[in-house]
Amino acid sequence: MVVFRRSPMGLLHYARQPVSRSVFLESQRRLLSLTSCRYNNSHIDDNKNKKKLKNVFQANSNKVVRKPKTKEELARERFEEQLKSPNRFVRWGAIARSEKFSKGMTKYMIGAYVIFLIYGLFFTKKLFAKDKELERLLKKQEEGNANEYETLRIKELKGKLRRRDELKLEEYKKMQEEGVENFDDIQVQNFDQNKLNEQILPARDTTNFYQGKAGEYDKAINMEEKVIFLGKRRKWLMKHCQGDVLEVSCGTGRNIKYLDMSRINSITFLDSSENMMEITHKKFREKFPKYKKAAFVVGKAENLVDLAEKGKPSLENESEKQVKYDTIVEAFGLCSHEDPVKALNNFGKLLKPDGRIILLEHGRGQYDFVNKMLDNRAEKRLNTWGCRWNLDLGEVLDDSDLELVEEKRTHLGTTWCIVAKRKGDAKKKGELGFVEKYLQSSIRKRMESFEKNDSTESKKELGPITPVSKS
Ligand SMILES: C[S@@+](CC[C@H](N)C(=O)[O-])C[C@H]1O[C@@H](n2cnc3c(N)ncnc32)[C@H](O)[C@@H]1O
């Protein structure tokens, strides 16, 4: 079958092109349906209809009749256009949808999954090896035989190295590279930041400073605290208060509004500045006018044990009635103490078994650029606020007799949220981390069972040696 189709090049020029029979029939059918539709409702009789139809047919016979594209074809065309699009995002989108790409991706995905599995296996093995090493070193430490390197390695394995520890460990690793294997008789020099860094100013008695500052303290600090959303942290600190509570360095009582007295049996406030304490007393009485079990003590945290002795009721069975606390809290106090380590040790001495010490403090951050900034303004800060804001609190905490349960840091590491307990007291259920609670023990059990199986298998393989009889 041959039809004439108008050439795209010119109106008068007709090219003779072969068209398949099915295409031709389809075009005729569509034309007929079009015309019949147009004439269906007219009141012209059949003959007239046929005549008109013939005319229409003849009139349209020289037009190109194209088969309409299916949805799939249109989508395909659009997709091919997108593949050539000058806009790279459209082009990449089209490539990502292409069949070739998705086939390739499946291969990559399988590959990545295999790599992930292999990595997971090595990771678990490494974790187990670290766990074993930690166990061995802890045992040695318990027996009192761990050398300094091993103590530092314990900290490294627990992810609790301070700056001074990192510097020490570097020295030990240098020695290791030089071939030294036993560090039993070796002790590397100390790199204490709080002693060696001259920009961390020496501790001092700040009582007089706060005596003078008390009147303007709240007004001056309000804005700074709002900017860094400190209210949220204070809330965190005070939500731990339960039972018999001691707040050290209470200042002007800025934490009082976060107290939940329904969980508290008694509360004692301590501060070295009388003027600061007066403001605390006023705020507390305004909020809880009828609360009876509250005490307001002016004194230093460094003398806390003596103060507690003095406050002790003189009863026959004194040891039973020792003044001890379930919760000891302190906010931004360590930076203004004369001897922060002594103060922390006193907290430990006055803590009931299972009691907790909760600290909200500020100190050195986690980044060098932050610490430089703190160092450069350390003197100005001390003169304005009476505190050493660039103190390495990690060192202070590690030098104390306390054991950390939780250490969270915000504001680029400069705000320290600490939960501590007496050494030897067990952790509470809620204080165990996910790894500690579930993974470590299960990995250990599983690996130990593998080890047991391996050793029994190897014993079986060796078996009893049967004597070979000579004939
Ligand atoms: C920076 S202010 C913090 C006050 C309050 N805790 C707060 O969060 O706003 C430090 C407070 O610690 C007190 N302080 C300084 N040295 C102290 C010490 N050795 N024992 C007890 N309190 C002390 C000061 O009097 C002052 O009230």
The ligand as a Gaussian input file, in Angstrom:
#p B3LYP/6-31G(d) Opt

LIG

0 1
 C       29.675000      31.957000      90.330000
 S       28.811000      32.013000      91.816000
 C       27.568000      30.791000      91.503000
 C       26.360000      30.997000      92.316000
 C       25.193000      30.062000      92.077000
 N       25.515000      28.689000      92.362000
 C       24.661000      30.175000      90.678000
 O       24.537000      29.173000      90.007000
 O       24.342000      31.279000      90.274000
 C       29.897000      31.203000      92.898000
 C       29.398000      31.147000      94.319000
 O       30.271000      30.288000      95.049000
 C       30.511000      30.848000      96.306000
 N       31.788000      30.335000      96.774000
 C       33.008000      30.662000      96.354000
 N       33.934000      29.953000      96.986000
 C       33.279000      29.150000      97.837000
 C       33.689000      28.162000      98.750000
 N       34.961000      27.857000      98.921000
 N       32.750000      27.516000      99.436000
 C       31.446000      27.798000      99.277000
 N       31.001000      28.726000      98.435000
 C       31.911000      29.388000      97.708000
 C       30.479000      32.316000      96.074000
 O       30.211000      33.036000      97.235000
 C       29.391000      32.446000      95.042000
 O       28.167000      32.649000      95.637000

